[in-house]
Structure formats: structure tokens, C-alpha cells
Amino acid sequence: MEIIRLLWSGVEVIILDEPTTGISAIQKSKLFAALKTLAAEGKAIIFVSHKLEDVEELCNKIAVLRRGKLVGEMNAPFQTDVLVEMMFGKMITVEERKCVEPGDTTLELRNVCIEDHRLRIENVNLKVRSREVIGMAGMEGSGQDLLLKACAGLIRPVDGKIILKGNERTGVSYLGFKRNGVAYMPASRLEEGLISGLTIAEHGMLSDEPGGVFINRDAAQASALKKIENFSIRGLPETKVEELSGGNQQRTLLALLRDPLSLLLLEHPTRGLDIESTIYIWNRLKERCTLGTSILFISPDLEEILQYSDRILVFYSGRVSPLIDASCTNVDQLGQLIGGKGWSEVFQGQEIP
């Protein structure tokens, strides 16, 4: 609708900032086809993205900016390795997907039903094991956010049971879940995850276990410095969180998580982050898995879901699939499923709500 509005007003230059975030592979193909048509008709398209595969597929020329400076340009055909080196000043490699042997069941959902004014999810049955990562794929608004919040105690199911480490926790508040080793990281870092106007050190004071009635600012300063060092945050204890980049805000959120955690619920953990920050974030998350933490996460990036998940849940308009082994599927199949196609073939003989 925004593109139509711009064309109606007669613009000749269209600037798109991360337009493929939160859309399916089918929608992306249609968007790119439309943009190529507009370019052929004489419009100038400026496409801002951290996803190299999108830029290489769509663009005729790439300009790379790093820390506010233009560091290089390249015409098609592109050399990916050279582009990555221009972006980061070094080569970045993605490790092979690693599978960790899962442990006992951390979270169990029995016939859970959740609804809001837009959508209803029915009869979700799920077991999440310790050291396991489960990716949740689907178009935004398909219900994955509702399920994640129900697992955190942020919304209450209308039916069914939520069992955490063998104990029923249905209807328990988020604070109750938090006291039992559950943490939730929202997609909106500044609106829900962090507090604008407060520094990194002040966030640490709020998140750390209190050491008494009074605040020890020297201890808080030392704790903040340790967090900044351990999580490679580009900032100082007195830096306000709104002054940090998106990647450093996400690192700060990770640094504020308590240990140990039984269950970590992540909503778009790497949205808007570059390749280097994405790899760093997932390395730290996988470290938690080796210590026994279970992870459920939502991502619109199917490549990310395949790379880092052990099993995958697919959501389509309130329907929730049985779990899929991540090593037995691919981007094309997931793209079809989140668009509502191929469910009967893939899940033949399995019960689907």
C-alpha cells in the first residue's frame, strides 16, 4: 500500500529500508518482480538491507557503508566474499549447524487453546526438551507470538495445560514463570525490552539480584563493565540504551538475562542485525543450550530457522503444525507451508488442529 501511495504521488525515486523483514518467500518474489518492473520503467530504486542474498538477487549495483562511511561499490555480477569483507573489514563465516543431544522435558503443552480478538489457536500439543532449540515459522500474525507469550505467562490460555519442569503452571503470571527460570525477550527492544533514558549500568541494577536495601553504585559500575566486556557491547556503563545500535541493544538484553535459565523465549532475536551480530548472538544462545536451557524463537528468516533450530513449528492462520526435524526440510518447503500449501502432503496421517 505504501508503494502504491508513493507511485500515485508521482515519485521517481523509491527508497526501501529492510522491506523483506516479516514477509514470506512468495511475497518477497512478488515484491522483487514489482521493483524490477518499476526500475525498467525508469524509476530509481534504492534498496537498504543487511541481507546479501536479497541485495544480490535484486540490485544492479551495491554500495557498502560501514560505521557511517562509504567503503566500496560493486557492479553485478557480485563477489559475496568481497562484499562481506567490505562490510566488516574481515571475512565472516557461518559455522555448520550443530545438534546437541536433548535432555528431559522442560516445557509441555497439552491441548492448549489461545485466542485474542483476531485469531484463535486450538489444541496445541508440544514437548520442549532441555538443550533443544525450536524455531517458529510463519507469517506475522499467524499465532506464533500468542503461543510464545502464553509460554511466558504474559497471556492466559483459554483451555489446556502448561507444564513447566513437571509442574502445572497454567494461569501463572510472568513473574511466576520468571521465578521458575523462564525469560522472554521481545522483538521491540526499546519499547518492551529496555527503558529509554536509563544507562547500561542502571539496567544492570534493575536486573541483578538485589544485594540489600541500598544500591551499591560501585558494584553496579563493576557489574556493567563486566557485562560490556563479556558481551562485546560497544558502549560504556553510563551510555543510555537508546544511544546503542540495534545489535548492541540486543547484546545488552542478552547480558541482562539471569543464570541459570530453564526456558528462553525469543521474539525475532536477530531482526535488523548484520551477519556478524547474528552469528555472535546465536553463539551466545547456543552456549546457554549446552548448559541445559531450552529455546523457542520466532523469526521471519527461514534460513535462520533452518540454521539454528533442531525442530520447527509452522504456523498458518491459527493452525500449528506437528514438529518438523530441521534437517529434513528446506527453505522452499517451509515457504510453501507458511503460505498454507502442502500441509496434507507433509503431515499425512498426523493430527493438525
N, C-alpha and C positions, 0 to 999 in steps of 0.2 A: 504493500500500500504506500509505503514511503517513497519507493522508486517511482510509482505511478504519479504521486503528488509532485515529485521533482520534475518529471517529464512534462506534466501538464503545465507547470510554470515556465517551461521553455529553457531549462538549464542545458548547458553544453558540456559541463564538467561534473562528473559524479564521483564523490569520494566515499568509499565504503570502509568502515572500521570493524574488522573481525565479523563479517556478515555471515560466516558459516557456523558460528557458535550456536549450538542449540537446535540445529536443523538436521534432517535425515539426509542420507546419501542421495536419495531420489530428489529431494528438494534442492540439494546443492547442485546436482546435474542440471536441473531446470533453471536455477539462478545463473549458472555459468553460461548456459546456452543463450539466455536473455542478454547477459552482459556482452557476450561476443557479438550478438546481433546489433546491439547499440553501438559498439565500437566500429563495426563495419559500416554503420550509417553515419559515422563521423563524430560520435560523442567521444570524449576523453574519459577514461575510467581509471581512477586511482584506487588501488586495492591494498588496504593495510592489513597485514596478517603475520602471525608468528608461525603459521603452518606452511612449511616449504612445499609440501605436495600440492596445496591449493594454489600457491603462487605460481609454481612451475606449470600447473595444468592450465591456468587462465591467462597468464601475462606474457607480453612480448618482451618486456624489459623489467629488470629488477634493480632497485636502488636499496642499498643496505645502510641503515643507520644504527650506530652503537653509541650509547651514552650521549645523545644529542648531536653527534657528528656524522656526516655522510662519509662512510669509509670505503665505498666502492659501488660500481654499477656493472651490470652484465646483461647482454642481449641473449635471447634464445638462439640455439639450444643451451640449457643451463648445466653447469657443473655443480652438483649438490655439495660435494666436499669443499669446494672453494667458497661457496656461499656460506656454509656453516662456519668456516674459518673466519670469514669476514664478519659474521655476526658476533662471534665470541672471542676472536683473537686466538683460537686454538681449535683443534679437532674435538668433536663431541661424539662419543659412540654409545649406542644403546646396548645394554647387556642382554644376553639371551634370557628368555623367560625362565624363571626358576620356580620349581614347585617344592613346597615344604610339606612334609608328612603331617596331615592334620591330626589333632588330638580329640579330646572329649567334646561333647556338645556344649557350646556356650549359650546359644540362643535357640529357642524353639518357638515357632508359631503354630497354633492348632486352630484351623478353621477361622482365621481372623478375618473380620469384615471391618472396613474403614470407609467413611464417606464424608464428603463436605458438600457444599451447595452445587458443585459442578459434577462430581464423579462419585462412584461407589465401586469399591474393590471387595470381592467376596471370596470366602473360603480359601484363604492363603495358608498353605502348609509348608513349613520351611524349617530346616535344621542347619544351623551355622556352627561349624566346629572351630576349636581353637587353632591358631596359626593359619587360618584359611582366609582368603580374600574373595569376596563375591561382588562382582560388578553388576550394576543395574542399568540396563539399556532401554531406551525408549524416547519417544518424542516428549518434550517438556509438556507437563500437564497430563501425562498418561497414568499417573498414580504412584510413580516411584518415590516422589517426595513425601506423599502421605504415609507410605509404608515406612520410610526411614524415620519420620517424626514419631510414628507410633512406637517404633522400636526404642526410641529415646524417651518416651513418656511425655512428649510435647503435645500429642493429641491422644484421645482415648478411643480404642476400638469400640464399635457398636455391638460386636459379638466376637466370640472366640477367646483364646487364652494366649498370653505372652509369658513364656517361662525362661527365666534367666538363671543359668547355673543350677538347674534343678528346682528352683523355687518360682512359684507363680507370682508375676509382678503386674498382672493386668490392672490397669487403672491407677498404678503408682505414678506419682509426679516425676518430672525430670530430675528434681533433687534426689528423689529416692533411687532412680536409676544411676545417677551420678555417684551416689554413696556406695553403689554396688559395682563400681568400676566401668561405667558406661560414659563415653564422651561423644558429643555431637559437634561437628564443625560445619557451620552453614556456608552457603555459597556467597552470600553478601557479607564480605569480610568486615567492612566498616559499619554497616547498618545493624548487623546482628552479632558478629564475632568479636569486634574490638570497639573501643569507646573513643570517639574523636575528642581531641583536646587533652587526653591523657598520654603520658610518655610510656616508653617500654618498661622503665623501672616501676612506674605506678601500676601498670598491668600486672607485673610480677607480684607486687604487694597484694593485689586482689586475688590472684590465682594460687599463690603459695599457701601452704598451711600456716595459720597464724601462730606466732611464737609467744604470744602473750596479749595483754590488754593494749599495750602501746606498740607503735610502729617503730622498728629499728631501721632507720633510713640508710645507715652504713651497710647493714646486712642486705637490704634491698638493692643497693647500688652494686654490691659484690655479686649478688644473685643475677642481676640483669647483665652484668659484664660476662658472667659465665654462660648465660643463655645466648648472648650475642656471639660469643666465640664458638660454642658448641654447634650452633645452627647457622653460622656464617651469615648473620644478619648485617646488612650494610647500614648501620646506624649506631647511635650512642644511647646510653641509658636515658638521657634527657631528651632524646628525639621523640616528637609526638608521632603517633602511629599513622595519622593521615599524611605525614610527610614522606612515608616509606613508599617504595614501589609496590605493585601488586605481589610480586614474588617475595619481597621482604615482609610484607604483611602476612603472607601465608606461612613463611618461616617463623614469624613471631607467634602465630596461632599454634603452630606445632610445638614451639618452645614452651608455651604456657600449659600444655597438656600434662596432667599429673601421671605419675607412675605408681604402681602398675595399672594397666587397663585391661579389662576383660574384653570389651567391645568398643570399637571405634567406628562411628558413623560419619561418613564424609559426603558432603553435597558439593559436587564439582570441585574436587581438591586442586586441580591444576588449570582451571578456566583462566584464559588470558595470559598464561605463563609461557615463557620461551622454553626451548628444548632443554637447556641446561638446568633451569629451575625445576622443570618437570621431573627430570631424572633424579635430581637431588631430593626432591620431596618424596618420591617413591622409594628411594634408597632408605630414607629415614623411616618411612612407614613399614617397609619390609623388615627393618631391624626390630620393630615392635612385634611383628608377626613371629619372629624367631623366639621371642620371649613369651609367646602364648596368646597375644592379642588377636582377636578376630576382627576383620574389617569388612564393612559393607560400604560401597561407594556408588554414587551416581556420576555418570559422565556422558556428555553428548558425543564424545570422541570414541568411535568404535575401535580404532587402532589401540587407544589407551586401554580400553576394556579388555581386549584380547591379549595385550602385552602383560598386564598386571593381575588379571583375575585367574583364580583357579576354577571357579564355576560362575555361570552367568544367569541372571534372571532377565527375561524380556517382558516389557510392559507395552500393551497396546489398548488404549481407550478403556482402562479399568480392568483389562484381563491380564493375568500374571501367568507366565509360562512355568512349567517344571524347570528345574535347574539343568543347565547345559554345561557339559565339560568344555572349558575354553579351548582345549587342544583339539576338539572335534568339530569346530565350526570356523567360520571365516567372516570377513567384513561383508561380503556380498549376501551371505545367508542372514546375518544379523540385520542388514539393511532391509531385506525383504520382510523379516519378522516384525521389525518395529513399524513397518508400513502396513502391517496386517495381513501379509501374504505368506502362504506356505505353512501355516500353523498345523493343519491337519496332516501334512506330509511329515513334518519334522517330529511332531509329538503324537504319532499314530499309536493308539492304544493307551495313551496316558490321559489322566483326568485333568481337564483345564477348566477353571471357573468360567 
